[in-house]
Amino acid sequence: MKEKLPVTETPLKRIRPWWYIPLAVAASLAIIFILRSPPEPQRIFARYHDPAGDAVVQAYLQDTRGESEPGIRQYRQGNYERSMELLSLRLSQEEENMELMLFYLLSAMELDRQDELLEKILYVSSDSMDLVNQALRWYGGLALLKSGNPEAARETIHPLSQGQGPYRSDARKLEKVLLK
């Protein structure tokens, strides 16, 4: 009974503690690289695209303005294809109507067809910095981001970060994210 049993070495005892150090360093470096990699344009877009919470868009969706325009009313109801059809007809008659262009762009973005009209919208919205043009510039920049062109998106929203308006703070934040 007092006999000593032979001691067998387990596999865990064979591994020396110093083997854990390179493993820990490699895991730490992997986590750092993952966290430091630039975010994907689609994730950035999803973070900043919020027409439902945008005061400028909501002002034009109110009953007093939005109900009088069938294209805006269709956008409000979620009928984006029909909204684009109606707004396209009106825009062919009133090329300089920025409100209609804004909702045309928003409808196109919902249908993932923003590439069709980006150049026209960004050209028109570059003249003035009233609220509708600021909204056009903001959503035009987001459309460029959604299309996979973050550099052009940053250039588009840059004037918003310099001036006054409802998009100033978001434009500054988005610029910092796009510079990474």
NUVO-583190 format. One record per residue: residue number from 1; residue in one letter; chain; y, z, x of N, C-alpha, C in turn. Coordinates in pm, 1 decimal. Example, Ala and Ser with C-alpha at 12.3 -4.5 7.8 and 13.67 -1.06 7.14 Angstrom:
// residues 2
<pt 1, A, A, <-569.0, 780.0, 1319.0>, <-450.0, 780.0, 1230.0>, <-330.0, 780.0, 1320.0>>
<pt 2, S, A, <-225.0, 708.0, 1285.0>, <-106.0, 714.0, 1367.0>, <3.0, 787.0, 1290.0>>
// end
This chain:
// residues 180
<pt 1, M, A, <-118.2, 0.0, 78.9>, <0.0, 0.0, 0.0>, <126.5, 0.0, 84.5>>
<pt 2, K, A, <115.1, 48.6, 198.7>, <232.1, 51.3, 283.7>, <240.1, -74.3, 369.2>>
<pt 3, E, A, <166.7, -169.0, 331.1>, <162.6, -291.9, 406.3>, <288.6, -374.1, 380.9>>
<pt 4, K, A, <349.0, -428.8, 483.8>, <470.4, -507.8, 470.3>, <434.0, -649.8, 432.7>>
<pt 5, L, A, <503.0, -696.7, 334.8>, <482.3, -834.4, 291.4>, <560.0, -929.0, 382.5>>
<pt 6, P, A, <508.1, -1048.1, 405.1>, <582.3, -1141.7, 490.2>, <711.0, -1188.3, 420.7>>
<pt 7, V, A, <815.6, -1197.9, 496.4>, <945.5, -1238.7, 444.1>, <954.0, -1390.8, 452.0>>
<pt 8, T, A, <971.1, -1452.4, 338.4>, <988.2, -1597.8, 337.9>, <1136.4, -1629.8, 324.8>>
<pt 9, E, A, <1175.3, -1730.4, 395.0>, <1317.0, -1768.0, 395.3>, <1342.9, -1864.0, 279.6>>
<pt 10, T, A, <1441.3, -1833.0, 197.7>, <1476.2, -1920.2, 85.8>, <1568.0, -2032.5, 134.1>>
<pt 11, P, A, <1572.0, -2144.0, 61.2>, <1659.3, -2254.5, 103.4>, <1806.7, -2214.7, 107.4>>
<pt 12, L, A, <1846.4, -2122.3, 23.2>, <1986.6, -2081.4, 21.7>, <2024.1, -2004.7, 147.6>>
<pt 13, K, A, <1928.8, -1932.7, 203.4>, <1959.5, -1858.1, 324.5>, <1971.5, -1949.5, 445.3>>
<pt 14, R, A, <1907.3, -2067.2, 437.5>, <1914.4, -2160.6, 548.9>, <2051.8, -2225.6, 559.0>>
<pt 15, I, A, <2118.4, -2241.0, 445.5>, <2251.1, -2303.4, 447.4>, <2350.4, -2199.5, 496.5>>
<pt 16, R, A, <2414.4, -2234.1, 599.9>, <2511.7, -2143.1, 658.2>, <2643.4, -2149.8, 580.3>>
<pt 17, P, A, <2718.7, -2042.8, 577.7>, <2845.7, -2041.9, 503.8>, <2947.0, -2145.3, 552.1>>
<pt 18, W, A, <2939.1, -2187.3, 674.8>, <3038.2, -2282.8, 725.0>, <3019.6, -2421.9, 665.1>>
<pt 19, W, A, <2907.6, -2449.2, 603.3>, <2888.3, -2577.7, 536.3>, <2972.8, -2588.9, 409.8>>
<pt 20, Y, A, <3010.8, -2479.7, 355.2>, <3091.6, -2481.0, 233.4>, <3236.7, -2519.0, 260.7>>
<pt 21, I, A, <3281.9, -2498.8, 378.8>, <3422.3, -2527.1, 411.3>, <3453.7, -2676.1, 397.4>>
<pt 22, P, A, <3376.9, -2768.5, 458.5>, <3409.2, -2910.2, 439.1>, <3397.8, -2954.3, 293.3>>
<pt 23, L, A, <3302.3, -2897.6, 222.5>, <3289.5, -2929.6, 80.4>, <3413.7, -2886.4, 2.3>>
<pt 24, A, A, <3461.2, -2767.6, 28.4>, <3579.9, -2716.5, -40.2>, <3702.9, -2799.2, -5.3>>
<pt 25, V, A, <3715.5, -2838.9, 120.7>, <3829.1, -2921.4, 163.7>, <3823.7, -3057.9, 95.3>>
<pt 26, A, A, <3706.9, -3119.6, 90.8>, <3692.4, -3251.0, 26.7>, <3725.1, -3243.6, -122.2>>
<pt 27, A, A, <3677.4, -3139.6, -187.7>, <3706.9, -3124.0, -330.4>, <3856.2, -3101.9, -353.5>>
<pt 28, S, A, <3918.2, -3023.1, -269.2>, <4061.9, -2998.2, -281.7>, <4142.6, -3125.9, -262.1>>
<pt 29, L, A, <4106.3, -3205.1, -161.1>, <4175.8, -3331.7, -136.7>, <4157.2, -3429.2, -252.5>>
<pt 30, A, A, <4038.1, -3433.6, -309.1>, <4014.0, -3521.8, -423.7>, <4101.6, -3482.5, -541.5>>
<pt 31, I, A, <4113.2, -3355.2, -567.8>, <4197.3, -3307.6, -678.5>, <4343.4, -3341.4, -652.4>>
<pt 32, I, A, <4388.3, -3322.8, -530.4>, <4527.6, -3354.3, -496.3>, <4555.6, -3502.7, -515.1>>
<pt 33, F, A, <4465.2, -3589.7, -469.5>, <4485.2, -3733.9, -484.5>, <4484.6, -3776.0, -631.1>>
<pt 34, I, A, <4399.7, -3714.4, -710.5>, <4394.9, -3747.2, -852.4>, <4525.2, -3706.9, -920.3>>
<pt 35, L, A, <4575.5, -3588.4, -887.8>, <4698.3, -3540.9, -950.3>, <4821.1, -3615.8, -900.5>>
<pt 36, R, A, <4818.6, -3666.8, -778.5>, <4934.8, -3735.6, -722.2>, <4936.7, -3884.0, -754.6>>
<pt 37, S, A, <4827.8, -3939.3, -807.4>, <4826.3, -4081.8, -838.9>, <4922.8, -4109.0, -953.7>>
<pt 38, P, A, <4989.5, -4224.1, -949.5>, <5086.2, -4252.9, -1054.9>, <5016.0, -4267.2, -1189.6>>
<pt 39, P, A, <5080.2, -4220.3, -1294.3>, <5018.3, -4230.3, -1426.5>, <5011.4, -4376.0, -1472.4>>
<pt 40, E, A, <4916.7, -4406.2, -1554.5>, <4898.5, -4540.9, -1606.7>, <5012.1, -4574.4, -1702.4>>
<pt 41, P, A, <5055.3, -4700.9, -1703.8>, <5164.1, -4739.9, -1794.3>, <5134.5, -4710.9, -1941.5>>
<pt 42, Q, A, <5010.4, -4725.1, -1983.4>, <4978.3, -4700.6, -2124.5>, <4995.0, -4553.2, -2161.5>>
<pt 43, R, A, <4958.9, -4464.1, -2067.4>, <4977.8, -4320.1, -2094.4>, <5125.4, -4286.3, -2100.9>>
<pt 44, I, A, <5204.0, -4344.9, -2010.9>, <5348.4, -4321.0, -2011.8>, <5407.6, -4373.7, -2141.1>>
<pt 45, F, A, <5366.8, -4493.8, -2179.6>, <5415.9, -4553.7, -2303.5>, <5386.5, -4463.0, -2422.8>>
<pt 46, A, A, <5264.9, -4416.3, -2431.7>, <5226.1, -4331.0, -2544.7>, <5307.4, -4202.0, -2548.1>>
<pt 47, R, A, <5346.2, -4154.8, -2431.5>, <5422.5, -4030.0, -2424.9>, <5565.2, -4047.5, -2476.8>>
<pt 48, Y, A, <5625.7, -4163.0, -2451.8>, <5766.4, -4182.8, -2486.0>, <5789.8, -4265.1, -2613.0>>
<pt 49, H, A, <5688.9, -4334.2, -2661.5>, <5705.2, -4418.5, -2780.4>, <5690.0, -4333.1, -2906.0>>
<pt 50, D, A, <5801.4, -4304.6, -2971.4>, <5798.6, -4222.2, -3091.6>, <5909.5, -4264.1, -3187.7>>
<pt 51, P, A, <5895.4, -4380.4, -3253.1>, <5999.2, -4421.8, -3347.7>, <6014.9, -4325.4, -3465.6>>
<pt 52, A, A, <5907.4, -4257.6, -3501.3>, <5916.0, -4164.1, -3613.6>, <6004.7, -4044.3, -3581.2>>
<pt 53, G, A, <6017.0, -4009.7, -3454.2>, <6101.3, -3897.8, -3413.9>, <6235.4, -3940.5, -3357.5>>
<pt 54, D, A, <6264.6, -4069.1, -3360.4>, <6387.9, -4124.1, -3304.0>, <6497.8, -4120.5, -3410.2>>
<pt 55, A, A, <6606.1, -4053.5, -3378.6>, <6715.9, -4037.8, -3475.4>, <6781.3, -4170.9, -3510.2>>
<pt 56, V, A, <6793.5, -4261.6, -3414.8>, <6856.4, -4391.3, -3442.3>, <6769.1, -4472.1, -3536.6>>
<pt 57, V, A, <6640.3, -4478.9, -3509.5>, <6548.9, -4554.5, -3595.9>, <6544.7, -4491.3, -3733.5>>
<pt 58, Q, A, <6538.9, -4360.4, -3738.9>, <6533.8, -4293.1, -3868.5>, <6661.0, -4315.0, -3950.8>>
<pt 59, A, A, <6774.0, -4327.1, -3883.1>, <6898.6, -4352.8, -3955.1>, <6894.2, -4488.3, -4025.0>>
<pt 60, Y, A, <6831.4, -4586.1, -3963.4>, <6821.5, -4718.3, -4024.8>, <6706.8, -4730.3, -4122.7>>
<pt 61, L, A, <6618.1, -4633.3, -4123.1>, <6509.3, -4632.6, -4220.5>, <6546.0, -4559.8, -4349.5>>
<pt 62, Q, A, <6661.8, -4495.5, -4351.2>, <6703.5, -4421.0, -4469.9>, <6713.0, -4514.7, -4590.0>>
<pt 63, D, A, <6704.0, -4454.9, -4706.4>, <6706.6, -4533.8, -4829.7>, <6831.3, -4620.5, -4841.1>>
<pt 64, T, A, <6943.5, -4570.8, -4795.0>, <7067.5, -4646.3, -4811.3>, <7069.0, -4774.0, -4728.4>>
<pt 65, R, A, <7000.2, -4776.3, -4614.3>, <6999.4, -4896.0, -4529.7>, <6866.0, -4969.1, -4537.9>>
<pt 66, G, A, <6760.4, -4897.6, -4517.0>, <6629.0, -4959.0, -4507.1>, <6576.7, -5019.9, -4635.1>>
<pt 67, E, A, <6611.5, -4963.0, -4748.4>, <6562.5, -5015.0, -4875.6>, <6626.8, -5148.0, -4911.8>>
<pt 68, S, A, <6746.6, -5173.4, -4863.5>, <6814.0, -5298.1, -4897.7>, <6759.9, -5417.0, -4818.7>>
<pt 69, E, A, <6689.5, -5393.4, -4711.2>, <6633.1, -5501.4, -4628.8>, <6481.1, -5501.2, -4643.6>>
<pt 70, P, A, <6423.4, -5608.9, -4698.7>, <6277.8, -5612.3, -4721.3>, <6195.7, -5599.4, -4592.2>>
<pt 71, G, A, <6241.9, -5655.5, -4482.5>, <6168.0, -5646.8, -4356.9>, <6160.5, -5504.5, -4304.9>>
<pt 72, I, A, <6271.6, -5432.8, -4316.1>, <6273.5, -5292.7, -4272.7>, <6188.4, -5208.5, -4367.7>>
<pt 73, R, A, <6192.7, -5240.1, -4495.5>, <6111.6, -5167.7, -4593.3>, <5961.7, -5187.0, -4562.3>>
<pt 74, Q, A, <5922.9, -5308.7, -4524.4>, <5782.6, -5334.0, -4489.9>, <5742.1, -5258.0, -4363.0>>
<pt 75, Y, A, <5834.0, -5249.6, -4267.9>, <5805.9, -5171.2, -4147.2>, <5783.8, -5025.2, -4185.4>>
<pt 76, R, A, <5870.2, -4976.3, -4270.2>, <5862.5, -4836.3, -4313.5>, <5729.8, -4805.9, -4381.1>>
<pt 77, Q, A, <5676.2, -4904.6, -4452.8>, <5549.5, -4885.8, -4523.4>, <5428.2, -4913.1, -4435.4>>
<pt 78, G, A, <5451.8, -4957.5, -4311.7>, <5341.5, -4982.0, -4219.9>, <5284.2, -5121.7, -4226.5>>
<pt 79, N, A, <5349.9, -5211.9, -4297.3>, <5306.1, -5351.6, -4306.2>, <5377.1, -5432.1, -4197.9>>
<pt 80, Y, A, <5330.5, -5419.2, -4075.0>, <5402.4, -5473.9, -3960.7>, <5399.5, -5626.7, -3956.8>>
<pt 81, E, A, <5288.4, -5685.7, -3993.7>, <5279.5, -5832.6, -3994.5>, <5378.5, -5890.5, -4094.8>>
<pt 82, R, A, <5380.0, -5835.3, -4212.4>, <5473.4, -5882.6, -4316.9>, <5617.3, -5854.8, -4275.1>>
<pt 83, S, A, <5640.0, -5742.2, -4212.8>, <5773.4, -5708.6, -4164.5>, <5822.1, -5813.0, -4064.8>>
<pt 84, M, A, <5735.4, -5852.8, -3973.4>, <5774.3, -5954.5, -3874.8>, <5805.5, -6087.8, -3942.2>>
<pt 85, E, A, <5728.6, -6124.5, -4043.9>, <5754.2, -6250.3, -4115.5>, <5891.7, -6248.0, -4181.4>>
<pt 86, L, A, <5919.9, -6141.5, -4254.5>, <6047.8, -6131.2, -4325.2>, <6165.2, -6122.0, -4228.4>>
<pt 87, L, A, <6149.2, -6042.6, -4123.6>, <6257.4, -6027.7, -4026.6>, <6280.0, -6156.0, -3947.0>>
<pt 88, S, A, <6174.7, -6230.4, -3922.8>, <6188.5, -6357.2, -3851.7>, <6273.3, -6455.2, -3933.2>>
<pt 89, L, A, <6249.9, -6459.5, -4062.1>, <6330.3, -6546.5, -4149.4>, <6476.8, -6506.8, -4146.2>>
<pt 90, R, A, <6502.5, -6378.3, -4157.0>, <6641.8, -6330.9, -4154.7>, <6706.9, -6352.6, -4019.0>>
<pt 91, L, A, <6630.4, -6332.4, -3910.6>, <6686.5, -6350.5, -3777.2>, <6717.1, -6496.8, -3746.6>>
<pt 92, S, A, <6647.6, -6588.1, -3811.3>, <6680.2, -6729.5, -3791.7>, <6816.8, -6762.2, -3852.3>>
<pt 93, Q, A, <6857.6, -6684.8, -3951.2>, <6988.7, -6703.3, -4014.3>, <7096.1, -6618.6, -3946.3>>
<pt 94, E, A, <7060.2, -6498.5, -3905.5>, <7154.5, -6404.1, -3844.9>, <7103.4, -6363.6, -3706.8>>
<pt 95, E, A, <7123.9, -6448.0, -3608.9>, <7068.8, -6424.3, -3475.3>, <7125.8, -6300.9, -3407.1>>
<pt 96, E, A, <7243.0, -6258.3, -3444.5>, <7308.9, -6146.4, -3376.7>, <7290.3, -6012.6, -3448.3>>
<pt 97, N, A, <7206.5, -6005.5, -3549.1>, <7185.7, -5882.3, -3624.0>, <7092.3, -5790.3, -3545.1>>
<pt 98, M, A, <7149.5, -5692.8, -3478.6>, <7074.5, -5604.5, -3388.4>, <6977.5, -5512.5, -3463.2>>
<pt 99, E, A, <7014.0, -5470.2, -3582.7>, <6923.9, -5383.2, -3658.6>, <6793.5, -5455.4, -3689.9>>
<pt 100, L, A, <6807.0, -5581.8, -3730.9>, <6687.6, -5659.4, -3762.2>, <6604.1, -5682.0, -3637.0>>
<pt 101, M, A, <6670.4, -5708.4, -3525.3>, <6598.1, -5728.0, -3399.4>, <6523.2, -5601.9, -3357.6>>
<pt 102, L, A, <6585.1, -5487.4, -3378.6>, <6520.5, -5361.2, -3343.7>, <6389.9, -5345.0, -3420.9>>
<pt 103, F, A, <6393.8, -5367.3, -3550.3>, <6273.0, -5349.0, -3630.4>, <6172.6, -5461.5, -3608.4>>
<pt 104, Y, A, <6220.9, -5578.0, -3570.9>, <6130.0, -5685.9, -3533.5>, <6053.5, -5646.5, -3406.5>>
<pt 105, L, A, <6124.5, -5590.7, -3309.5>, <6060.4, -5545.5, -3186.1>, <5962.5, -5431.7, -3213.2>>
<pt 106, L, A, <6002.6, -5336.1, -3295.4>, <5913.7, -5223.2, -3326.1>, <5786.4, -5270.9, -3396.2>>
<pt 107, S, A, <5801.0, -5366.9, -3488.0>, <5683.0, -5422.1, -3556.3>, <5593.8, -5495.9, -3457.5>>
<pt 108, A, A, <5655.8, -5573.1, -3368.9>, <5578.3, -5647.0, -3269.2>, <5504.3, -5551.5, -3176.4>>
<pt 109, M, A, <5568.1, -5440.9, -3140.5>, <5502.6, -5343.6, -3053.8>, <5382.5, -5279.8, -3123.2>>
<pt 110, E, A, <5395.5, -5255.6, -3252.3>, <5283.2, -5197.6, -3326.5>, <5164.9, -5293.7, -3331.8>>
<pt 111, L, A, <5193.8, -5424.4, -3332.2>, <5088.5, -5525.5, -3336.7>, <5048.3, -5574.6, -3198.1>>
<pt 112, D, A, <5108.4, -5516.7, -3093.5>, <5082.8, -5554.4, -2954.4>, <5121.3, -5700.2, -2927.5>>
<pt 113, R, A, <5232.6, -5743.9, -2986.7>, <5283.1, -5879.9, -2969.4>, <5423.8, -5879.0, -2910.3>>
<pt 114, Q, A, <5458.4, -5776.7, -2835.3>, <5593.7, -5760.9, -2783.9>, <5632.0, -5866.4, -2681.0>>
<pt 115, D, A, <5534.7, -5927.5, -2616.1>, <5565.6, -6026.0, -2512.1>, <5638.4, -6148.2, -2567.2>>
<pt 116, E, A, <5618.6, -6177.1, -2695.1>, <5677.2, -6295.3, -2756.8>, <5829.8, -6292.7, -2757.5>>
<pt 117, L, A, <5890.2, -6175.4, -2760.5>, <6034.0, -6169.4, -2781.5>, <6110.5, -6083.1, -2683.2>>
<pt 118, L, A, <6046.7, -6036.4, -2578.8>, <6114.0, -5944.7, -2485.8>, <6237.7, -6005.5, -2420.7>>
<pt 119, E, A, <6226.9, -6126.6, -2372.2>, <6340.0, -6185.9, -2300.7>, <6462.8, -6199.2, -2391.0>>
<pt 120, K, A, <6440.3, -6242.3, -2513.0>, <6551.8, -6258.7, -2607.3>, <6616.8, -6124.4, -2639.6>>
<pt 121, I, A, <6536.8, -6026.2, -2665.4>, <6590.2, -5895.4, -2704.2>, <6664.8, -5830.9, -2589.4>>
<pt 122, L, A, <6609.6, -5836.6, -2470.5>, <6676.0, -5773.2, -2357.3>, <6804.5, -5845.9, -2320.1>>
<pt 123, Y, A, <6809.6, -5974.7, -2340.2>, <6932.2, -6049.8, -2313.1>, <7041.5, -6010.7, -2412.8>>
<pt 124, V, A, <7006.3, -6001.9, -2538.0>, <7104.0, -5968.4, -2642.1>, <7152.7, -5825.0, -2627.5>>
<pt 125, S, A, <7063.5, -5732.8, -2595.3>, <7101.5, -5592.1, -2593.6>, <7178.6, -5552.0, -2468.5>>
<pt 126, S, A, <7199.0, -5643.8, -2375.7>, <7265.1, -5605.0, -2251.5>, <7417.0, -5602.6, -2262.7>>
<pt 127, D, A, <7473.8, -5659.2, -2366.8>, <7619.2, -5668.5, -2377.5>, <7686.5, -5535.5, -2410.1>>
<pt 128, S, A, <7644.5, -5472.6, -2512.4>, <7712.3, -5354.9, -2564.9>, <7621.1, -5232.9, -2552.4>>
<pt 129, M, A, <7681.0, -5114.9, -2560.9>, <7601.0, -4993.5, -2554.9>, <7620.5, -4907.9, -2680.2>>
<pt 130, D, A, <7634.9, -4973.7, -2797.5>, <7637.6, -4895.3, -2919.9>, <7495.2, -4846.3, -2949.1>>
<pt 131, L, A, <7477.7, -4766.5, -3051.4>, <7348.8, -4700.8, -3075.2>, <7234.7, -4798.5, -3098.0>>
<pt 132, V, A, <7259.4, -4905.2, -3172.2>, <7152.0, -5001.0, -3198.7>, <7112.5, -5072.7, -3070.3>>
<pt 133, N, A, <7210.9, -5110.0, -2989.5>, <7179.4, -5175.6, -2862.4>, <7109.6, -5079.6, -2765.9>>
<pt 134, Q, A, <7146.2, -4953.1, -2769.7>, <7075.1, -4855.1, -2687.3>, <6929.3, -4845.4, -2731.4>>
<pt 135, A, A, <6907.4, -4843.6, -2863.2>, <6770.2, -4838.4, -2914.8>, <6693.1, -4964.1, -2874.9>>
<pt 136, L, A, <6758.0, -5080.0, -2883.4>, <6693.3, -5203.9, -2840.9>, <6657.4, -5199.7, -2692.9>>
<pt 137, R, A, <6747.8, -5149.2, -2612.8>, <6722.2, -5139.8, -2468.9>, <6607.9, -5041.2, -2442.7>>
<pt 138, W, A, <6608.0, -4927.6, -2510.3>, <6503.7, -4826.8, -2491.4>, <6366.7, -4882.3, -2529.1>>
<pt 139, Y, A, <6356.2, -4937.6, -2649.2>, <6226.8, -4989.4, -2693.7>, <6189.5, -5118.5, -2621.4>>
<pt 140, G, A, <6288.2, -5194.1, -2575.1>, <6258.6, -5310.1, -2490.5>, <6197.1, -5266.4, -2358.5>>
<pt 141, G, A, <6251.4, -5159.3, -2299.7>, <6193.6, -5104.8, -2176.6>, <6053.2, -5052.6, -2199.7>>
<pt 142, L, A, <6031.4, -4986.3, -2313.1>, <5897.1, -4938.5, -2344.2>, <5801.1, -5054.2, -2369.1>>
<pt 143, A, A, <5851.7, -5162.0, -2428.1>, <5768.2, -5280.1, -2449.7>, <5729.0, -5342.8, -2316.1>>
<pt 144, L, A, <5822.4, -5346.1, -2222.1>, <5790.1, -5395.7, -2088.4>, <5684.7, -5307.0, -2022.4>>
<pt 145, L, A, <5697.9, -5178.8, -2041.3>, <5600.0, -5085.1, -1986.7>, <5463.4, -5108.3, -2049.9>>
<pt 146, K, A, <5461.9, -5127.7, -2180.0>, <5336.4, -5153.7, -2251.2>, <5274.0, -5285.0, -2204.8>>
<pt 147, S, A, <5356.3, -5380.2, -2167.2>, <5307.4, -5509.4, -2119.2>, <5261.1, -5502.8, -1974.5>>
<pt 148, G, A, <5279.1, -5388.9, -1909.4>, <5231.9, -5372.7, -1773.2>, <5333.6, -5408.6, -1667.3>>
<pt 149, N, A, <5461.7, -5395.9, -1698.7>, <5567.1, -5428.5, -1602.7>, <5658.7, -5307.0, -1584.9>>
<pt 150, P, A, <5612.8, -5202.5, -1514.3>, <5692.0, -5080.2, -1503.6>, <5822.9, -5097.2, -1426.6>>
<pt 151, E, A, <5827.3, -5188.2, -1329.7>, <5950.4, -5208.5, -1252.2>, <6060.4, -5267.1, -1341.9>>
<pt 152, A, A, <6026.4, -5366.5, -1421.2>, <6124.3, -5424.7, -1513.9>, <6164.0, -5322.3, -1620.6>>
<pt 153, A, A, <6070.0, -5238.8, -1661.8>, <6101.0, -5134.5, -1760.2>, <6203.2, -5036.6, -1702.4>>
<pt 154, R, A, <6185.0, -4997.8, -1577.1>, <6278.9, -4905.3, -1513.3>, <6417.4, -4967.9, -1503.0>>
<pt 155, E, A, <6425.0, -5095.2, -1466.9>, <6554.3, -5163.2, -1458.3>, <6621.3, -5173.5, -1594.8>>
<pt 156, T, A, <6541.7, -5191.8, -1697.4>, <6595.8, -5205.8, -1832.3>, <6653.6, -5075.9, -1884.2>>
<pt 157, I, A, <6586.3, -4965.2, -1859.2>, <6634.9, -4838.3, -1913.8>, <6736.2, -4769.4, -1823.2>>
<pt 158, H, A, <6755.0, -4819.3, -1702.0>, <6847.4, -4754.5, -1608.3>, <6988.3, -4735.4, -1666.0>>
<pt 159, P, A, <7049.8, -4834.3, -1731.7>, <7183.4, -4810.8, -1788.2>, <7186.6, -4696.9, -1891.1>>
<pt 160, L, A, <7075.3, -4674.2, -1959.2>, <7071.0, -4564.5, -2056.4>, <7079.2, -4428.8, -1988.0>>
<pt 161, S, A, <7024.3, -4417.9, -1868.9>, <7027.0, -4290.1, -1797.5>, <7165.2, -4261.7, -1739.1>>
<pt 162, Q, A, <7247.0, -4363.3, -1724.9>, <7380.4, -4345.9, -1667.5>, <7487.4, -4317.6, -1772.9>>
<pt 163, G, A, <7469.9, -4371.3, -1891.2>, <7572.2, -4356.9, -1995.0>, <7546.3, -4238.8, -2085.8>>
<pt 164, Q, A, <7619.6, -4237.2, -2195.3>, <7605.0, -4133.2, -2296.3>, <7522.3, -4188.5, -2411.4>>
<pt 165, G, A, <7448.7, -4103.2, -2476.0>, <7373.4, -4146.3, -2592.3>, <7246.0, -4067.5, -2610.7>>
<pt 166, P, A, <7176.2, -4096.2, -2718.0>, <7056.7, -4019.0, -2751.2>, <6937.4, -4043.1, -2658.6>>
<pt 167, Y, A, <6940.5, -4149.9, -2580.3>, <6827.3, -4182.6, -2494.2>, <6848.3, -4139.7, -2349.6>>
<pt 168, R, A, <6959.3, -4077.8, -2319.2>, <6995.5, -4046.2, -2181.2>, <6891.5, -3957.2, -2112.1>>
<pt 169, S, A, <6856.9, -3845.5, -2171.2>, <6764.7, -3752.9, -2104.2>, <6624.2, -3812.5, -2093.3>>
<pt 170, D, A, <6577.4, -3878.5, -2198.3>, <6445.5, -3941.3, -2191.1>, <6444.5, -4054.5, -2089.2>>
<pt 171, A, A, <6554.1, -4129.3, -2080.6>, <6561.7, -4238.5, -1982.4>, <6556.0, -4183.0, -1840.6>>
<pt 172, R, A, <6621.9, -4072.6, -1817.4>, <6617.2, -4011.2, -1683.6>, <6476.2, -3964.2, -1649.7>>
<pt 173, K, A, <6410.4, -3900.9, -1746.3>, <6273.4, -3854.2, -1722.8>, <6179.7, -3972.4, -1697.7>>
<pt 174, L, A, <6194.5, -4075.7, -1778.4>, <6107.7, -4191.7, -1763.4>, <6131.5, -4262.0, -1630.5>>
<pt 175, E, A, <6255.9, -4269.2, -1587.8>, <6286.7, -4328.4, -1457.2>, <6216.1, -4253.1, -1344.3>>
<pt 176, K, A, <6218.2, -4120.3, -1350.8>, <6151.6, -4040.6, -1246.8>, <6002.1, -4066.4, -1245.8>>
<pt 177, V, A, <5943.4, -4076.8, -1364.4>, <5800.2, -4102.7, -1373.2>, <5768.1, -4240.3, -1317.9>>
<pt 178, L, A, <5851.3, -4337.9, -1346.3>, <5826.4, -4474.9, -1301.5>, <5850.9, -4493.4, -1152.0>>
<pt 179, L, A, <5928.0, -4403.9, -1092.2>, <5953.7, -4414.2, -947.9>, <5837.0, -4365.0, -863.5>>
<pt 180, K, A, <5745.2, -4291.0, -924.6>, <5629.6, -4237.0, -850.5>, <5538.7, -4347.8, -805.2>>
// end
